[in-house]
Amino acid sequence: MANSKLLLLIHILFLSFSAFAEAEPLHSLLKDQNGEEEEKLPFVGVNIGTDVSNLPPASDLVAFLQLQKITHVRIYDANPDILKALSGTKIRVIISVPNNQLLAIGSSNATAASWIDRNVVAYYPQTLIAGISVGDEVLTTVPSSAPLILPAVESLYNALVASNLHQQIKVSTPHAASIILDPFPPSQAYFNQTLVSFVLPLLQFLSRTGSPLMMNLYPYYVFMQNKGVVPLDNALFKPLTPNKEMVDPNTLLHYTNVLDAMIDSAYFSMKNLNITDVVVLVTETGWPAKGDSKEPYATRDNADTYNSNLIRHVFDRSGSPLHPETTSSVFIYELFNEDLRAPPVSEANWGLFYGNSTPAYLLHVSGIGTFLANDTTNQTYCIAMDGFDSKTLQAALDWACGPGRANCSEIQPGESCYQPNTVKNHASYAFDSYYQKEGKSQGTCDFNGVAMITTTDPGHGSCIFPGSKRVSNKTKEVVNSTVSSSAGEKFRLKTFNSIKISAIHNVLHIFLAACLPTVLLVLL
């Protein structure tokens, strides 16, 4: 009898402690589920080109990405320094196979396996490699290499299968928008017939492996090539009256922006080939902030408007007219201005930032989450750029202190910002005074192209720039409150999950504290 009582007691204790043990795995499971849900949400990432004269070291680059709350990046190779620096962060990266490596990888499974071992297995999962883009716009830029794409993609995929990474890492190849003909209206779009023999097998592979169709889509070029037909407002995501929306006469779908129409033209083109389960991933899109005389619409204002509205559009999760349930994720082209790129001028001015990490222009993204909310919407100053002669800067300085009515008293002889007595220093102070006076509104830090926005305080010694004098609590509140509703939902979910786990612990604790002594007396 005593033995049976003892066995009963042991059984009770075992069940009680098992319940305690189950609580933590449950908590971990819920955390994993939250992570998976977050992965499936549409995102805005950035492309990182490296034709930059003052590109920061990889460790500083990754620190900057974290500061800007950038969670997805795409690089044009498999740079080992960047991949190492990303280790241990939550930043997901798409790595790339350059066009000149397609032949070797596509013609040798051993070479593909070696590439995966060297550039993926060596870093994953510490570095969150999310995908591999194989080549870049091969069908249109290197058509002679078109037969190499599918073999290269399949070889890399098979190497991922061998490493059991094919579920986590997707393989695809980015295409130019020009592989699709007659894109407007979208319902009439179709793939260039001369390319279908390459496109269809690739799409079947993407369908079979759950990989996206990667597309480089630039409304800027659509607008430039169709001026007078495509209104600028449609290209820039600007709000439209119903009579200005583009309407597809076959489907009666209304398009308020060019990018959605380009995305749907890809979906209709795939549908024409009986492919309906492949999603579009926009691997490149953006707008240049500066161009030559032939590109008058490459301006800071337009670049700011396009990219700010693009970010809002993705985070709104409203999808496209054809697929409102599916919002395509996008990678903005690009993070930094690649100042080493060959002409035209616009080629070097697609970046959100200069190579020294100062913003190329002021994005308006507050209120949609923390993405790019740091430094671009926080405390900013307007200063003179390097590389301009004193005569040009003096003319801009004279305008700021004269017709511009900037407060230039602090750069007079004997005042706190007179030294160093250089035109560039005085111009920077005057520019910032005007910029702050005008409420830091768009276009007020230009001065015929000699000024730039920076987040680094240009003040020195006893010289305090106007931007530091005008920092208000209101600005800080705006920046610190840029948490999206989805983030709030996640917080509530996590809180609820934590409450459930805590409740389990509390109930078990009360049960053991209240009942165990009684049970012991009865049994013993």
N, C-alpha and C positions, 0 to 999 in steps of 0.2 A: 504493500500500500504506500509506504514511504517512497519507494522507488517511483511509483506512478505519479505521486505528487511532485516529486523532484523533476520528473520528465515534463510534467505540465508547466511547471515554473520556467524551465529552460525554454520550452516552446513559446511561452508568452514573451519572455525577454527577447528571444530571437525575432519574433514578429515585430516587436517594438523597435528594436534597433535596425531591422531591415527597412522599416518605414522611414527612419532617419536617413539611412543610407540612400534610399530611393529619391529623397528630396533633392539632393545635389545633382544627380544625373538628370532629373527632370528640369532643374534650373538650366543646366548646360544644354539640354535638348531645346528648350525654349529660346536660349540665346542663339543656337545654331539656326533655328527656324527663322528668327529675326534677321540673321545675317544673310540667309538665302533670299528672303523677301527683298532685302535692301539691294542685293545683287541684280534682281530682276527689274528694278525701277529704272526708267530712262535717266540718262546722265548727260552732262556736258563735260567733255574732256578737252585736252589741248594737244596739238602736235608740237614736237620740239625739234626744230631744225638746228643745225650746228654751224651754218655759215655766218657765224657771229664773231666779230673781232675780239670782243671782251666777254666771251661766254664764261659764266662762273664755273668753278670746279664742281664736280658731280655732287659732293656733299653739300655745298652751298645751294646748288640747284634744287636738290630734294628738300632742303630746309625751306626754301622759298615756296616750293609747291605746297608744303604742309601749311605754311603761313597763309597762303592764299586759299586753303581748303580745296585744292584741286585733287580730285580722287581718281581720275583716269588720265593717262597720257599715252601717246603713241610716238615711238621713235623710229627713225628711218634705217636702223640697223639693229644690232644687238650689242650695243656699247657696253663692255664689261664694267666700266667704272660706274655708269648710271645704274646698271642692274645690281651691282653690289651696294650702292648707296641707297637704293630703294628697299633693300632687305630690312625686314622688321617693321616696315610702314604698312599702312592700309591702302596705299596707292596701287591701283591696277594698271598694268602696262601691256600694250600691244607692241611686240617687237617685229622687225621686218627683215625680209630677205631681199637684198638689193638685186636689181635686174641682172647685173653681171654675174650673179651666182646661180641663176636659174638653170643653166646648162649642166653644171656639175651636179646639182641636187636632183634635177629631173632625170638624169641619165644613170644615177647610181644610188641604189637603196642604202649602200654602206655610207656614202657621203651624207645623205639625208639623216641617217641615224647618228652619225658623228656630229652633225650640226645640232641636232636636238640634244645630244648629250652635253655638248660644249656650251650651248646658249640657253637651254631650258632646264634640263635635269640638274645642272650644276647650281642653279639658283632657286628653283621651285621646291617647296612652297614658301620659303622665307621671303622671296620676292614673288609678288602675286602677278605672275605672267598670265594674262587673260586670253591672249590670242596671238596669232602669227599672220602678218600680212605678207603675202608672197609676191614679190615684184611690185611695180607701181605703174598703173595705166599701160600695161604691156600691149594690149590689143591695138591701142591707138598711137603710142609713142615708139614702140619697137615691134611692129607687126611681124617681123621675121621670127621673133621669139614666141609668137602665139602658141605654136604646138608644144612648147615646153611647160606652159602653165599647169595644165592638169597633171602631167606626170610629177612635177615638182610638188604640187599640193598633195597629191596622193602619197608620195614617198614620205613627206613630212608627217602626214596623218598616220601612216602605218608605223612610223618610228614612235609617235606619241602613244599609239595602241600598245606597242611593245613595252613602253614604260608605264602603261596604265594611266596615262594623263589625257587621253582623248576626250573624256567627259568634261574636264576642267578647262582645257585650252582648245579654242576653235581655230581652224585654219581657213583662210579665204584669200582673195586677191582684190585690190582696189581697182575700180574702173573709172574712166573719165565719163562725164555725162554724154559725150558725143557718140558712145556706142548705141545710144537710143535715138532713133529718128522720129520726126514729127511728134515731139514731146508735148505740144499744145494743140488741141486739148489733150489732156492725159489719156483719155479713153482710146485715142487713135494711135498712141505710141507703140513702137515695136522695135526690137533689136535689129541693127543693121544686118541684112540678110547675108552679107559676105562673112559675118562673124558668127553666125548661129552655130556652125559646126564646132566652134570652140566654146561658145557660151552655153549651149544646151547641156553638154556633158558636165560642165562645171556646175551649173544650177542643179543638176541631178545629184551631184556629189554634195552640194550644200544642203539640199533637202534631206539626203540620207544621213548626214552627220549632224544636223541641227545647227549648221553654221550660217552666218549672215551673208547677204550680198553687200559687199563693200562698195560704196559709191562716193566719188569726189564731186560734190555739187556746189556750184558757185552761181547764185543769182546775179552777182556782179557782172559776170561775163554774159549772161542771158540778157541783162538790161543793156549792156554796152553794144551787143550785136543786134539788138532789136529796139533801139531808141525810137520813140514815136509810136511804138506798138505796145511795149511793156512799160507802164508808168513806173516812175522811180519809187513811189509810195508802195507799190505792190512788191517791189524787190526788197524794200527795207522793213517789211512787216508793219508798216504804219497803219493805224486804224482807217478803215475805208467805209464810205457810205455804200449801201447795197448796190447802187447803180455803177460803182467803180469796181466791184468784185468781178473776177473772171468766172464765167459760167461755162461749164462743159456742156455743149448742146446735146450730147448723147446720153449723159447721165443726169444732167441738171444739177450736178454738184457745184457748189459755190467755193471758189478759191480766193482767200483773202491775202495770200502771199505766194511768191514764186517758188520758194523752197518746197512747200507742200505739193505744189503741182509737179515739181521735178520728182519728188518721192513717189507720188502716185503714178507717174509715167513709168517708173521702174516696176511698180506692182502690176500695172496693166500689161507691160511688155512680158513679164514673167508669166502672167495668166495666159497670154497668147501661146506660150509654149507648154501650157498645162502644169505650171509650177505655181502652187498657191500657198505653200507653207514655209517660205523663206522670207525672213524679215530683212528690211533695208537698214544698214548701219552707215551713217554718213561719216566717212573717214576724213573728209576735209570739207570745210566751208568757212567763209569769212569775207572780209571786205578790206581793201587797202586804204590806208589813212593818208597816203600821199602819192601823187603821180605826176607825170610830165604834162605838157600842154595838150597832148592827145587823150589824156585821161582826167578830164575836169571833175569827174564825180568821185575820184579817189581822194576823199577829204576826211579829216578827223571827225567832223560832225556825222558824216554818213557811216563811217566805220563804227563809231560809238552807237549810232542808232541801230545799225544792223545787228551787231553782236549783243547789245543789251536786249533788244527785242527777241533775238534768237534764244538767248538763255531763258528769258521769261516764257517763251513759247514751249520749250522743252519741259520746263518745270511745271507748266500748266497741265501737262499730260492730256492734251486734247486730241492727240493723234492727227491724222490727215483726214480730209473729207471722205476718201474711200475706206480708210481704216481708222475710224475715230477711237477704236479700242486699242490701237497700237501706236505708241509714240516712238519714233526713231531716235535713238541716241546719236549725238553728234560730237565730232572733234573739231574744235575751232582751229583754223589755220591762221595764226600760229601763236606760240607763246612769246617768242622774241622776234624783233625785227632782225632779219638776216642781212646785215649791212654789206656783206661780202658778195651778195648775189649780183649777177650781171644785169645790165639794163633790160627792160625799161625801169624807170624809177620805182614804179609800184612794186616790183619784185622784192625790193628791200624794205617794204613798209606794210606788211600784213600783220605784224606783231601787236600783241596787246601791251607788251613791255619792250623797253630798250634792253640791251644786253646787260646794263648795270642794274637791272631790276626796277627801274623807275617806270611808271606807267606812260605809255605813248599817248594816251588820252584817258579821260575820266569816264569809266563805264557807269551806267545808271542801273545797278542791279540790287539795290537795297530793297528789302521786303520779300525776297524770293528765296531766302536761305542764306547760308554763310559763304556759298561759292563765290570766290573772287571779291568778297565783301571787305577783306582787309586791304589796307593801303590804297585801294582805288576809290573807296568812298569815305575814307577816314581823313585825317589831317593832310592836306595837300598844299603845295606852294607852287608858284610860277617863277621860273628863273631863266636867265639867258643861256642859250645853248653854246657849246664849244664850237669852234671852227668858223666863226664869223668875224669879219674885220671890224675895227673900231668905228669906222664911218657908218657902217650899216647899223651897228648897235646904238650909236649916238642918235641916229635919226629916229629909231624906235623909242629910245629914252626920252628924247625931246617931245615926241607925241604923247607918251604916257604922262609926263609931268605937265604938259600943256593942254591940248584939246581933251586928253583922256582924264584930266583932273585927278590924277593920282596924288597922294600926299607924299611929296618928295622932301619934306623938311629934314628928315633924319639923315639925308645924304649930302647936306650942306656942310661947308667947312666948319670944323669944330664940333659937329654933332656925332652921335654915337655910331652911325653907320657910314661915316665919310671915308674911314680907312677900311680896307685898302683903297686908295684913290685910283681906281681903274674904271674905265667905261663899263666893263662887263659886270663888276660888282654893283655899281650904281644902277645899271640897267636891271639887274636881277631884283634889287629892292623896289624899283619903280614898277616893274612888271607885276611883282607880287602885290604891291599896294593896289594897283588897278584891278587885278584878278580878285582879290578879297573884297574890294569895294563893290564889284559887280556880282558878288555872291557866288563866285567860282562857277558861273554859268558857262555853258558850252561855247567855245569860240573866243573866250576872253583871255586865253593864254596862247596867243599865236604870234601877234606882232610881225606879220608877214613872214612867218616861218622861222623866226629867230628865237622863239621861246619854247619852253617845255614844262610839263608838270612833273613835280617830284614829290616824294613822300619824305625825303630827307630834309630835316630842318637846316636851311642855309644860314641861319643865324650864327654869330661868332662873338665871343667875348661879351661886351655889353650891348652889342648890336642885336636887337630882337626884331625879326621880320614880322610884317603885319599878320601873316598866317598864324604865328604863335600867339599874337595878342588877341586873336579873334576866335580861338578855339572855345566852343561853347558846350555846355552839358547836353544841349539838344542834339548836336552832331553826334556825340558819343552814344546817346540813347538810340538814335536811328541806327547806327552801326551795330550796336550790341543787341538790338531787337530784331535783327534780320533772320529770324528763325521761321521756317516755313510751317504751314499747317501739317504737312506730312511728318515733319520732325516732331511736332507736338503729339501727333498720333502715335509715333514710335515711342515717345517718352511715356505716354499714358499706358501703352501696351506693356512696356518694360516694368512700369510701376505696378500694374495689375499683376503681372507675373510674379514680381517680387513679393507682393502682398500674399499671393497664393502660397508661395514657398514658405513665407514667414508664418502664415496661418497653420500650415501643416506642422511646422516645428513647435509652434505654441500649443496646439491641441495635444500633440504627443507628450510634450513636457508636462502639461497639466495632468494628463492621464497617468503618467508614471508617478508624478509627485503625489497625486491624490489616492490612487488605487493600489500602487505597488505595496505599500506597507500592509494594507488590509489583506491583499492576496498572500503575502508572506506569512501573516499570522494564521490564516486559514489553512494554508498548505503545510506549515511547519508546526 
